[in-house]
């Protein structure tokens, strides 16, 4: 029997990309689903396909940047399904900007989703996961939570924070032996729409980058399908791994940082300039 059979998984950002792939993979493993997204159309499409695989699916439009909305959703999941075993804090947004040129409003917009959304999801679901007796928190960071990259100051800040937050959480959960585990997920370039929907600031031109083509060039570096990413993540959850790297480029980044703890920044800077020519 699959570890996920007859369990309940909540997934944020389930309307597309990794979130949708996770939902469909879990549905094929007989896992009930509680899905949320701000994209109602995408959410309906995911739910329809997952329901077709023979599992119960509930959906809610939720902005993960809204603490009260996330807590209300977590409580409703338990009302709808009777319990919840997994929370996949997957929802995220992207932005390209220099730190100097970034507005505080843009910085807050990204952090509210990519960091606070994870914090809210974790704290809202944790009591319910404890009640289930077999819970797991899966927080999606990034390879940009392992290495700093030009134009990604806000994204780096959020994803580094998610990594530290989740690693601390996992240790506390292990110490209290509460029946809940946690995994930090670090995807490389996954073929989703996040680059196309990213906010791009014209100030990246100060670094020699073109705002018109940067998204397209960035997206070309995405080499892992959402389906492969989902399988890697679920395999890590089954094994209760503390960290999972998704995609070969994620391993490249890890080794670069290990071998060149500070000098990797020179490599990253040169690669960014080359890639954007």
C-alpha positions in Angstrom: 0.0 0.0 0.0 1.2 3.5 -0.8 2.0 5.7 2.2 -0.5 8.2 0.7 -3.5 5.8 0.2 -6.6 6.9 2.1 -4.7 9.9 3.5 -5.6 13.6 3.0 -3.2 16.0 1.4 -3.6 19.8 1.2 -1.8 21.6 -1.5 -1.4 25.4 -2.1 -0.8 26.6 -5.7 -2.6 23.6 -7.0 -3.9 25.3 -10.1 -0.8 24.6 -12.2 2.9 23.6 -12.3 4.3 21.5 -9.5 1.1 21.9 -7.4 -1.0 20.3 -10.1 1.5 17.6 -10.7 1.5 16.7 -7.0 -2.3 16.6 -6.9 -2.5 14.3 -9.9 0.2 12.0 -8.7 -1.3 11.8 -5.2 -4.7 11.1 -6.7 -3.2 8.1 -8.6 -2.1 6.9 -5.2 -5.6 7.0 -3.7 -5.0 10.1 -1.6 -7.8 12.5 -0.9 -7.1 16.1 -1.9 -7.8 19.6 -0.5 -6.6 22.1 -3.1 -6.3 25.8 -3.1 -5.1 28.5 -5.5 -6.0 32.1 -6.4 -6.4 30.9 -10.0 -9.9 29.5 -9.9 -9.9 28.3 -13.5 -6.6 26.4 -13.1 -7.9 25.0 -9.8 -11.1 23.7 -11.5 -9.0 22.0 -14.2 -6.8 20.3 -11.6 -9.7 19.2 -9.5 -11.6 17.7 -12.5 -8.6 15.6 -13.6 -7.9 14.5 -10.1 -11.5 13.5 -9.4 -11.4 11.5 -12.6 -8.8 9.3 -10.9 -11.3 8.2 -8.3 -10.5 10.3 -5.2 -12.4 13.0 -3.3 -11.3 16.5 -4.0 -12.3 19.8 -2.4 -11.2 23.2 -3.7 -11.0 26.7 -2.2 -9.8 30.0 -3.6 -7.2 31.1 -1.1 -4.5 33.8 -1.2 -1.8 32.3 0.9 -0.6 35.8 1.8 -3.8 36.2 3.8 -3.2 34.6 7.2 -6.8 34.4 8.2 -7.8 32.9 4.9 -5.2 30.2 5.3 -6.2 29.4 8.8 -9.9 29.3 7.8 -9.0 26.9 4.9 -7.1 24.6 7.2 -10.0 24.3 9.6 -12.4 23.8 6.7 -10.2 21.0 5.3 -10.7 19.0 8.5 -14.4 19.7 8.4 -14.6 18.5 4.8 -12.3 15.5 5.1 -12.3 14.6 8.8 -8.5 14.9 9.0 -5.4 16.1 7.1 -2.0 14.3 6.9 0.0 16.5 4.5 0.4 20.1 3.8 2.4 21.0 0.6 3.2 24.7 0.9 3.9 25.1 -2.8 2.4 28.4 -3.9 4.9 31.0 -5.1 5.6 34.1 -7.3 8.7 35.5 -8.9 10.2 38.8 -9.7 13.4 40.1 -11.4 14.8 43.3 -10.0 18.0 44.8 -8.6 17.9 45.3 -4.9 18.6 49.0 -5.3 15.8 49.5 -7.7 13.3 47.2 -6.0 10.3 49.0 -4.4 9.3 48.1 -0.9 5.9 47.2 -2.2 7.3 44.6 -4.6 9.5 43.2 -1.9 6.6 42.8 0.4 4.4 41.3 -2.4 6.9 38.5 -3.0 7.7 37.9 0.7 4.0 37.8 1.6 3.4 34.8 -0.7 6.8 33.0 -0.8 7.7 33.3 2.9 4.6 34.3 4.9 2.5 31.9 2.9 4.7 29.1 4.0 4.7 30.3 7.6 0.9 30.6 7.6 0.4 27.2 6.0 2.7 25.5 8.5 1.2 27.1 11.6 -2.4 26.7 10.4 -2.1 23.0 9.6 0.4 21.8 12.3 -2.2 21.3 15.0 -4.4 19.2 12.6 -1.4 17.2 11.5 -0.5 16.4 15.1 -4.1 15.3 15.6 -3.8 12.9 12.6 -1.0 11.0 14.3 0.9 10.8 11.0 1.6 14.2 9.5 4.1 15.8 7.2 4.8 19.4 6.2 6.4 19.9 2.8 7.8 23.4 2.2 8.9 24.4 -1.2 12.1 26.5 -1.2 14.4 26.6 -4.3 17.9 26.2 -5.5 17.8 29.9 -4.9 17.4 29.0 -1.3 20.9 27.5 -1.5 22.8 30.1 -3.6 22.4 33.9 -4.3 21.7 34.9 -7.9 21.7 38.4 -9.5 18.2 40.0 -9.9 16.7 37.6 -7.4 17.3 39.4 -4.1 13.7 39.2 -2.9 13.3 35.6 -4.1 16.6 34.6 -2.5 15.6 36.2 0.8 12.3 34.3 0.8 13.7 31.0 -0.2 16.7 31.1 2.1 14.2 31.9 4.9 12.0 29.0 4.0 14.9 26.7 4.1 16.1 27.9 7.6 12.5 27.9 8.9 11.9 24.3 7.7 15.2 22.9 9.0 14.5 24.5 12.4 10.9 23.1 12.3 12.1 19.6 11.5 14.5 19.5 14.4 11.8 20.8 16.8 9.3 18.2 15.5 11.9 15.4 16.0 12.7 16.6 19.5 9.0 16.5 20.6 8.2 13.2 18.8 4.8 14.5 17.9 4.2 12.2 14.9 4.8 15.0 12.3 7.8 15.4 10.0 9.0 18.2 7.7 10.9 18.4 4.4 12.5 21.3 2.6 12.2 21.1 -1.2 14.8 22.7 -3.5 13.7 22.6 -7.1 16.0 23.6 -9.9 14.4 24.9 -13.2 11.0 23.3 -13.5 8.9 23.8 -16.6 6.1 25.9 -15.0 4.6 29.3 -15.8 6.3 31.1 -12.9 8.9 32.8 -15.2 6.3 34.0 -17.7 4.1 35.4 -14.9 7.0 37.0 -13.0 7.2 40.7 -12.4 10.2 42.2 -14.3 11.6 45.6 -13.3 13.3 47.6 -16.0 16.2 48.3 -13.6 17.7 44.9 -14.5 18.9 46.8 -17.5 21.5 48.3 -15.2 23.1 44.9 -15.1 23.1 44.5 -18.8 19.9 42.4 -19.0 16.9 42.9 -21.2 13.5 43.1 -19.6 11.8 41.9 -22.8 13.8 38.7 -23.2 14.9 37.9 -19.7 11.8 35.8 -18.9 12.1 33.8 -22.1 15.8 33.2 -21.6 15.3 32.2 -18.0 12.6 29.8 -18.9 14.9 28.0 -21.5 17.0 26.9 -18.5 14.1 24.9 -17.1 14.9 21.3 -17.7 12.7 19.3 -15.3 9.0 18.5 -15.9 6.5 19.2 -13.1 5.6 15.5 -13.2 9.3 14.5 -12.5 9.5 17.1 -9.8 6.3 15.7 -8.1 7.7 12.2 -8.1 11.0 13.3 -6.6 9.1 15.2 -3.8 6.7 12.4 -3.0 9.6 9.9 -2.9 11.3 12.1 -0.4 8.2 12.4 1.7 7.9 8.6 1.8 11.4 8.4 3.1 10.9 11.3 5.5 14.0 13.1 4.1 14.9 16.4 5.6 15.8 17.9 2.2 15.1 17.0 -1.4 16.9 18.4 -4.5 14.8 18.4 -7.6 16.4 18.2 -11.0 20.1 17.8 -12.1 20.7 21.6 -12.0 19.8 21.6 -8.3 22.7 19.1 -7.6 25.0 21.3 -9.7 24.2 24.3 -7.5 24.8 22.4 -4.3 28.1 21.1 -5.5 29.2 24.6 -6.7 28.4 26.1 -3.3 30.1 23.2 -1.4 33.2 23.4 -3.5 33.3 27.2 -3.7 31.5 28.6 -0.6 32.2 32.2 -1.5 33.8 32.1 -4.9 30.6 30.6 -6.4 29.3 34.1 -6.5 31.9 34.9 -9.2 30.7 31.9 -11.2 27.1 32.8 -10.8 27.7 36.5 -11.8 29.6 35.5 -15.0 27.0 32.9 -15.9 24.2 35.5 -15.5 26.0 38.0 -17.8 26.6 35.3 -20.4 23.1 33.9 -20.3 21.5 37.3 -20.8 23.6 38.4 -23.8 
